[in-house]
């Protein structure tokens, strides 16, 4: 399962336009971790908007937001049936934005990070869900990313991979009218030829270099 990824974008990065939100006015260089806020793109009647959501879905019926700590990934095969995710899958889908993601593997009893990039390191979108929880006037916004079986590049290292959408599928994923069947047809492993893997940076060290973790990882 994906528990950390990166987003790296330059000032006025034109690549944001592919997500339908124009260019951002600031550079972003950050590692993302569960419970922290990250960029999402969601559909509104006025069009797509860039928003921020805590990574780890908290359904509207939850008694405590801490339930999101174990809901940062959702299996695409069961997402439509699971109480945690089914309402969001039906009507609150989004894109989570990234530029590479990490997996940890065991190397001689030590944990090592691998970094998976798409199309040589380009920005991309995960299939995601979002939810509102708590005070309607100041809700807690959260999100999760969907996972699927791995392609042949990822399979030697993990039995799951994130659902990474191609740009031509963004509209269908975000459209509230897309059928259940058509949505699930999008939740397939990305073509292996588009994915590369290398020994990765340690995302915890990367994050410490770019902002104070406040003791989150001790």
N, C-alpha and C positions, 0 to 999 in steps of 0.2 A: 504494500500500500504506500501511496505517496504521503509522506509526513513533512516534507520540506521542499521548497522550490525557490527559484530566483525570478526576479523581474528586473530587467536592466533596459532602460530607455533614455535616450538623449533629450535635451531640451528641444522643443518643437519637433519631436520625432514624428515624421509623416506616417509611420507605420500604424499609428493609432487610428488613422482614417479608415483602415480596413474593418475596424470594429464599429464604425458608424458614430464615433464620438468626437471627431476632429482631432486637433493636435493639443497636447498638454503644454502648459507654460513652464514646466519644471522637469528636471532630470529625475529619474527614479533608479536607484541602485540598492536593492534590498533582497534579503532572504526572507521568505514567508514561512511562518510556523503556525500550527493550530492555535486557536484562541485569539490570535492577533488579527487586526484588520488588514484587508487586502482589497485590490481593485476588482470590481465586477462591472459587467455591462448588462443592463436589463432593459426590457421593453416597456414603454409607456404609451398611452394614446398619442402623445406628442412626438414619439420616436424613441430611439435608443438614448440612454443616459448612462454616464459613468457614475458609479456609486461605490461606497465602501462597506464591507461586511466582515464580521468576525468569522474566521475560518473554523467551522464546527457548527452544524445546523442545530438550532433550538426551535422545535415546533411550537406552535401557538399554545398548545395545551400543557406544555411542560410546567412543572412546579418550580424548577430551578434551572437557571441558565447553564449550570455546570454540566448538564446532560450533553451539551454540545462538544465536550472534550473528547467524546468517543464517536462523534458523528462527522468527522472531517472528510471521510470517504463514504460513498454509497455504491453498492453493487448494482450495476445496471440490470442484471438479470432479475432482481427482486425489488427494485426501487418502487415499482408501481403498487406493490402489495404491503410493504413495510409501513406500519403506522408512523414511524419517525419521518418518512420521506414522501409518502404517497400524495399528500395534499400539495406539497411544493412541486412535485413532479407534474401534477395535473395543471397547475396554473401559475407557478412562480419559478420559471426556469431562467437561467442567466449564463453568461460567459465569465469564466475566471481567467484572468490574463497572466501569462507567464512567458519566460524565455528559456528556461530549462528546468528539469526537476531532478531530485536526488533519490537514491536508494542506498541503504547500507547493506554491506555484505561482510561476511566473516572471512578474515584472512589470517589463518594461523592463530585463532583465538582473539584476534583484535578486530575491531569494527573499522571498516573503511568505506568511504563515500564514493559512489559512482554518480556521474552526471550524464543525464540523457538530454540531448538537444534535438530539435526538429528543424529540418531543412537547413542544416549547417549553422544553426544558432539564431534563427529568426524568431520573432515574437509569435505567439499562437494563443488559442483559446481552448480551455477545457470546457466540456459540458458540465454545467453546474446548476444548482438549485439555491434559492434564497428564501428566507422567512423573516417575519416580524414577530417579536415576542415582547411581552411586558406592557408598560404604559403606552397607550395609543398616542399620547402627545410627545413622547420621547422613546420610541421603541428601540429595542436591541435588535439590530439587523445582523443576520448570520447567513452563512453559505456552506455548501459542501460541493465536492467534485465527484463525478461519477467515475467508476472504474469498470474495466472489462478484462477478459482474458488477454494475455500478452501476445505480441507478435514475435517473430523469430529472433529479432534483435534483443528484445527484453527478456524472453523466456529463460535464458540461462541464469538470470539473476533474480527473477521474481515471478510469481505465478499470477500477478495482476499488473495492470498498467492503467494510467488515467485515460479516460475517453477524451481524445484530442480531436476537435472538429476542424474540418476544412472550411475556408471562408465561404464557399458556396452553400454550406449547410447552416450558417449562422441564422439566416432568416427563418428557416424551418424550425430550428431549435427554440428560438425566442417567440415564435408566433403562437398565441394562445389557442388557435384553432387547429394546430397540427395534431393529427390523430395519434393515439397511443401506439398503434402499430408502426406508423412512420417515425415516431420518436425513437422507438427501440431499434429501428433499422439504422439509425445514426450511431448507435452505441457499439461500434465495432472497433477492433484494434486498428490503429493507423498503419498504413503500408510500411513494412519494415525498412524499405529503402529510404524512407524519409527520416528515420531515427538513427542517431549515432550515439555511441557511448564512450566515455573516457573516465579515467580515474578523476574523481571530482575534487573540487574545493570542499573544505569542511564548512557547511552553511552556518554553523554556530560561530566559527571564527570569523567568517565573512561578515556576519551580522554584528559581531562585537566591533569590527573595524568601521562599521558604518552608522551604528547608533548604540546607545547604552541599553543593554538588556534588562537593567534594573534587577539583576539577580535571578531572572527567570530560569536560567540553566545552572545556576550555582557556580 
